[in-house]
Amino acid sequence: MNKIYNLLNEKFVIALFKKEILPQYPEFFDIKQIKISTIKNHIWETTYHIIFKFQVTFATNKQEDKIVFIYCTAHSNESRLNSYEASMLLWQNNFSKKNLNIPRPLFYSTYFNAFFYEGVIGKNFYHYIRQKNFVEIEALIIKTAAWLAKLHQLPTQNIKNFNTTNNRIETVTPGKIHFLKSILVSYPYYYEVCCQIYEIINNQEKNFLNNNKKRWLIHGDAHPENIINTGPNNIAFIDFVDFCLTDFARDLGAFLQQLEFMTLRKINDPIYTKKIQQLFLTTYFNITKKELDSNLQNRIDNYYNWTALRTATFFLLKAQPEPKRAHGLLVQICQNLKLRVNI
């Protein structure tokens, strides 16, 4: 039997949590019950890729019990240790505060390749985009800029390089060889343009990183679905799989591209989209006191194009492809890079 099924067994999980989690909550003295549900449940004969949710009922010294939602993310072939260590670093650097927050890291299991954490409660940023809730969108833009500014200003001396394969475009998973080969097989008419786009983007990043020693901590996957509105003036980022040391412009370019892509799709107002993109940048640079010079703008634009390429690739290669959505992104990238190609 696949060992991950143990995490769907309440008795097993209660014993595990009493050992690993209960000591971290001194206000509780016992675990009375755990209700288990699945968010992602890909389980094969011996391998798995899962996200489980545990509704844990803790016994307190008061009359009322307390319910806490604890999550587990695990992959049989990919360690989640990077996510755990990144979360611990941020938690220890005041990202445990309510206004700029993250889920509370609890423990890492080498046996399951699993990271356990206390979840945050709230709606993600994309929810408010879909609802066209302009007041909340603009409030979240400001808080997102503040969260990323705080992250990028953390000192990096003696900081572990959490994810060496993720800190450059040419080594990030799934990587050039994998995605270009897949496009050549499935969409050969896009292969040449994707190669050209990739080489331009990769070379621009290499030019900066090879000539600059400074690195910054970045989230690595900054987009509205990874940003949770946890209450008035409060925000939390989730999903630290891509957390690493590299150029902070990557977070800015990625977020701007995904923000634009999602708002144009759901709100369809280019002027409003430009307005909130500018609000994000203005807030970020007011906090960090950095100068948005031409060099930095080019780096942001480069990561914007890279994120658009990754999104286009996703639409081409996912289980149910959407080539029309990919085509529009590839046309836009070619226009941005002034590539004269017919696609």
C-alpha positions as CSV (number, residue, x, y, z in Angstrom):
1,M,0.0,0.0,0.0
2,N,1.2,3.5,-0.8
3,K,2.5,5.0,2.5
4,I,0.8,8.3,1.9
5,Y,-2.5,6.6,2.8
6,N,-1.4,6.8,6.4
7,L,-2.1,10.5,6.3
8,L,-5.8,9.7,5.6
9,N,-6.0,7.5,8.7
10,E,-7.3,9.6,11.6
11,K,-5.6,7.4,14.3
12,F,-2.3,7.6,12.6
13,V,-2.5,11.4,12.1
14,I,-3.6,12.0,15.7
15,A,-0.5,10.1,17.0
16,L,1.7,12.0,14.6
17,F,0.3,15.4,15.5
18,K,0.5,14.7,19.2
19,K,4.2,14.0,18.8
20,E,5.1,16.8,16.3
21,I,2.5,19.5,16.6
22,L,0.9,19.5,20.1
23,P,4.1,20.6,21.8
24,Q,4.1,23.8,19.6
25,Y,0.8,24.9,21.0
26,P,1.2,25.2,24.8
27,E,-2.3,26.6,25.1
28,F,-3.7,23.2,24.2
29,F,-3.3,19.9,26.2
30,D,-4.7,17.3,23.8
31,I,-6.0,16.5,20.4
32,K,-9.6,15.2,20.5
33,Q,-10.5,14.7,16.9
34,I,-9.2,15.2,13.3
35,K,-11.3,15.5,10.2
36,I,-9.4,14.9,7.0
37,S,-10.2,16.2,3.5
38,T,-8.2,16.3,0.3
39,I,-7.5,19.4,-1.8
40,K,-5.1,17.6,-4.2
41,N,-5.2,13.9,-4.3
42,H,-3.0,12.3,-6.9
43,I,-2.1,8.9,-5.5
44,W,-0.7,6.2,-7.7
45,E,0.8,2.7,-6.8
46,T,3.9,4.0,-5.1
47,T,4.0,7.7,-5.9
48,Y,1.9,10.7,-5.0
49,H,1.4,14.5,-5.2
50,I,-1.1,15.6,-2.5
51,I,-2.4,18.5,-0.4
52,F,-4.4,17.3,2.6
53,K,-6.4,19.5,5.0
54,F,-6.8,18.5,8.6
55,Q,-9.5,20.1,10.8
56,V,-7.9,19.5,14.2
57,T,-10.0,19.9,17.4
58,F,-7.7,20.8,20.3
59,A,-8.7,20.5,23.9
60,T,-8.0,23.7,25.9
61,N,-8.0,24.5,29.6
62,K,-11.2,26.4,29.1
63,Q,-14.6,24.9,28.5
64,E,-14.6,25.4,24.7
65,D,-12.4,23.4,22.3
66,K,-10.4,25.1,19.6
67,I,-10.4,24.1,15.9
68,V,-7.2,24.7,13.9
69,F,-6.8,24.0,10.2
70,I,-3.5,22.3,9.4
71,Y,-2.4,21.5,5.9
72,C,0.1,19.0,4.4
73,T,1.8,19.3,1.0
74,A,3.8,16.4,-0.2
75,H,5.3,14.9,-3.3
76,S,6.9,11.5,-3.5
77,N,9.7,12.6,-5.8
78,E,10.2,16.2,-4.8
79,S,11.2,17.4,-1.3
80,R,9.1,20.1,0.3
81,L,12.0,20.9,2.7
82,N,12.7,24.1,0.7
83,S,9.2,25.3,1.5
84,Y,9.5,24.4,5.2
85,E,13.0,26.1,5.6
86,A,11.9,29.2,3.7
87,S,8.7,29.5,5.8
88,M,10.8,29.1,9.0
89,L,13.2,31.8,7.9
90,L,10.3,34.2,7.2
91,W,8.4,33.3,10.4
92,Q,11.6,34.1,12.4
93,N,11.9,37.4,10.5
94,N,8.5,38.8,11.6
95,F,6.4,37.4,8.9
96,S,4.4,36.0,11.8
97,K,2.9,39.4,12.3
98,K,-0.8,39.8,11.4
99,N,-0.5,42.6,8.7
100,L,2.2,40.9,6.5
101,N,2.0,37.2,7.2
102,I,2.6,33.7,6.1
103,P,1.1,30.3,7.1
104,R,2.7,29.1,10.3
105,P,5.3,26.4,9.6
106,L,5.0,23.4,11.9
107,F,7.2,20.5,10.8
108,Y,8.8,18.6,8.0
109,S,8.5,14.9,7.5
110,T,11.4,13.2,5.6
111,Y,9.4,10.0,5.6
112,F,6.6,11.5,3.6
113,N,8.6,14.3,1.9
114,A,5.9,16.5,3.5
115,F,5.6,20.0,4.9
116,F,2.9,20.6,7.5
117,Y,1.7,24.1,8.3
118,E,-1.2,26.0,9.9
119,G,-3.3,27.5,7.2
120,V,-4.4,31.1,6.9
121,I,-8.1,32.0,6.6
122,G,-9.3,34.3,3.8
123,K,-10.0,34.7,0.1
124,N,-7.2,34.9,-2.4
125,F,-6.6,38.1,-4.4
126,Y,-7.9,36.5,-7.6
127,H,-11.3,36.1,-5.9
128,Y,-11.7,39.9,-5.7
129,I,-10.5,40.3,-9.3
130,R,-13.3,37.8,-10.4
131,Q,-15.8,39.8,-8.3
132,K,-14.6,43.1,-9.8
133,N,-14.3,44.4,-6.2
134,F,-12.2,47.5,-7.0
135,V,-11.9,48.7,-3.4
136,E,-10.4,45.4,-2.3
137,I,-8.2,45.0,-5.4
138,E,-6.5,48.4,-4.8
139,A,-6.1,47.7,-1.1
140,L,-4.6,44.3,-1.9
141,I,-2.2,45.9,-4.4
142,I,-0.8,48.2,-1.7
143,K,-0.4,45.3,0.7
144,T,1.2,43.1,-1.9
145,A,3.7,45.7,-2.7
146,A,4.5,46.1,1.0
147,W,4.8,42.3,1.6
148,L,7.3,42.0,-1.3
149,A,9.2,45.1,-0.3
150,K,9.6,43.6,3.2
151,L,10.9,40.4,1.8
152,H,13.3,42.0,-0.7
153,Q,14.8,44.1,2.1
154,L,15.7,41.2,4.4
155,P,19.5,40.8,4.8
156,T,20.9,37.9,3.0
157,Q,24.3,37.5,4.6
158,N,24.9,33.9,5.6
159,I,21.5,32.9,4.2
160,K,21.2,29.4,2.8
161,N,20.6,29.3,-1.0
162,F,17.3,27.5,-0.6
163,N,16.8,26.3,-4.2
164,T,19.9,26.4,-6.5
165,T,18.0,25.0,-9.4
166,N,15.4,27.8,-9.2
167,N,17.5,30.9,-9.0
168,R,18.2,31.1,-12.8
169,I,15.9,30.8,-15.8
170,E,18.2,28.3,-17.5
171,T,18.0,25.8,-14.6
172,V,14.5,26.3,-13.3
173,T,12.1,23.3,-13.5
174,P,10.7,22.2,-16.0
175,G,13.6,23.8,-17.9
176,K,14.4,24.6,-21.5
177,I,15.0,21.1,-22.8
178,H,11.8,19.7,-21.4
179,F,9.4,22.4,-22.4
180,L,10.9,23.1,-25.9
181,K,11.0,19.4,-26.7
182,S,7.3,19.1,-25.7
183,I,6.4,22.1,-27.9
184,L,8.3,20.7,-30.8
185,V,6.3,17.4,-30.6
186,S,2.9,19.0,-30.0
187,Y,3.1,22.4,-31.6
188,P,6.0,22.5,-34.1
189,Y,4.8,25.8,-35.6
190,Y,5.5,27.5,-32.2
191,Y,8.9,25.9,-31.6
192,E,11.1,28.4,-33.4
193,V,9.5,31.4,-31.9
194,C,9.6,29.9,-28.4
195,C,13.4,29.2,-28.9
196,Q,14.0,32.8,-29.9
197,I,12.0,34.2,-27.0
198,Y,13.7,31.9,-24.5
199,E,17.3,32.7,-25.7
200,I,16.6,36.5,-25.5
201,I,15.1,36.3,-22.0
202,N,17.7,33.9,-20.7
203,N,20.7,35.9,-22.1
204,Q,19.3,39.1,-20.5
205,E,19.1,37.5,-17.1
206,K,22.6,36.0,-17.4
207,N,24.0,39.3,-18.4
208,F,22.8,40.8,-15.1
209,L,23.5,37.9,-12.7
210,N,26.9,37.2,-14.1
211,N,28.0,40.8,-13.6
212,N,26.3,41.4,-10.2
213,K,27.1,39.6,-7.0
214,K,24.2,40.9,-5.0
215,R,21.2,38.6,-4.5
216,W,17.8,39.0,-2.8
217,L,15.3,36.6,-1.3
218,I,12.3,36.3,-3.6
219,H,9.0,34.4,-3.4
220,G,9.4,33.1,-6.9
221,D,5.7,32.6,-7.7
222,A,4.1,36.0,-6.9
223,H,0.6,35.9,-8.4
224,P,-2.9,36.7,-7.2
225,E,-3.8,33.1,-6.3
226,N,-0.9,33.0,-3.9
227,I,-2.0,36.1,-2.0
228,I,-4.6,35.8,0.7
229,N,-6.7,38.6,2.2
230,T,-6.7,37.6,5.9
231,G,-8.6,40.6,7.3
232,P,-8.6,44.4,7.4
233,N,-5.0,45.6,6.6
234,N,-3.8,41.9,6.7
235,I,-2.3,39.8,4.0
236,A,-0.5,36.5,3.7
237,F,1.6,34.9,0.9
238,I,1.4,31.2,0.5
239,D,3.3,28.5,-1.6
240,F,7.1,28.8,-1.1
241,V,8.2,26.0,-3.5
242,D,10.0,28.5,-5.7
243,F,11.5,30.6,-2.9
244,C,15.2,31.3,-3.6
245,L,18.1,33.9,-3.8
246,T,18.2,35.8,-7.1
247,D,17.2,39.1,-8.7
248,F,14.2,40.7,-6.9
249,A,13.0,42.0,-10.3
250,R,11.7,38.5,-10.9
251,D,8.9,38.9,-8.3
252,L,8.0,42.3,-9.7
253,G,7.9,41.2,-13.4
254,A,6.0,38.0,-12.5
255,F,3.4,39.7,-10.4
256,L,2.8,42.5,-13.0
257,Q,2.3,40.0,-15.8
258,Q,-0.1,37.8,-13.8
259,L,-2.0,40.8,-12.5
260,E,-2.4,42.1,-16.0
261,F,-3.4,38.7,-17.4
262,M,-6.0,38.0,-14.8
263,T,-7.5,41.5,-14.7
264,L,-7.8,41.8,-18.4
265,R,-9.5,38.4,-18.6
266,K,-12.0,39.1,-15.8
267,I,-12.4,42.9,-15.8
268,N,-11.3,43.7,-19.4
269,D,-10.3,47.3,-18.8
270,P,-6.8,48.1,-20.0
271,I,-6.8,51.5,-18.4
272,Y,-7.7,50.2,-15.0
273,T,-5.1,47.4,-15.3
274,K,-2.4,50.0,-16.0
275,K,-3.6,52.1,-13.1
276,I,-3.2,49.2,-10.6
277,Q,0.1,48.1,-12.0
278,Q,1.4,51.6,-11.5
279,L,-0.1,51.7,-8.0
280,F,1.9,48.5,-7.2
281,L,5.2,49.9,-8.5
282,T,4.7,53.3,-6.9
283,T,4.0,51.7,-3.5
284,Y,6.9,49.3,-3.8
285,F,9.5,51.9,-4.7
286,N,8.2,54.4,-2.1
287,I,8.8,51.7,0.6
288,T,12.1,50.4,-0.6
289,K,13.5,53.8,-1.7
290,K,14.9,52.1,-4.8
291,E,15.2,53.9,-8.1
292,L,13.3,52.6,-11.0
293,D,16.0,53.3,-13.6
294,S,16.2,51.9,-17.1
295,N,18.3,49.0,-16.0
296,L,15.8,47.8,-13.4
297,Q,12.9,48.5,-15.8
298,N,14.5,46.2,-18.4
299,R,15.0,43.5,-15.8
300,I,11.3,43.8,-14.7
301,D,10.2,43.7,-18.4
302,N,12.4,40.6,-19.0
303,Y,10.8,38.7,-16.1
304,Y,7.4,39.9,-17.3
305,N,8.1,38.3,-20.7
306,W,9.4,35.1,-19.0
307,T,6.3,34.7,-16.9
308,A,4.1,35.2,-20.1
309,L,6.2,32.5,-21.8
310,R,5.7,30.1,-18.9
311,T,2.0,30.8,-18.9
312,A,1.8,30.3,-22.7
313,T,3.7,27.0,-22.3
314,F,1.3,25.9,-19.5
315,F,-1.7,26.5,-21.8
316,L,-0.1,24.5,-24.6
317,L,1.1,21.5,-22.6
318,K,-1.6,21.1,-19.9
319,A,-3.9,18.1,-20.0
320,Q,-6.7,20.0,-21.8
321,P,-4.7,22.5,-23.9
322,E,-5.9,26.0,-24.7
323,P,-3.8,27.0,-27.7
324,K,-5.8,30.2,-28.4
325,R,-4.9,31.6,-25.0
326,A,-1.2,30.6,-25.5
327,H,-1.2,32.2,-29.0
328,G,-2.2,35.6,-27.7
329,L,0.5,35.6,-25.1
330,L,3.2,34.6,-27.6
331,V,2.1,37.4,-30.0
332,Q,2.3,39.9,-27.1
333,I,5.8,38.7,-26.1
334,C,7.0,39.0,-29.7
335,Q,5.7,42.6,-29.8
336,N,7.4,43.4,-26.5
337,L,10.7,42.0,-27.8
338,K,10.2,43.5,-31.3
339,L,10.6,40.1,-32.9
340,R,9.5,40.0,-36.5
341,V,8.1,36.5,-36.8
342,N,4.9,35.1,-38.2
343,I,3.0,32.8,-35.8
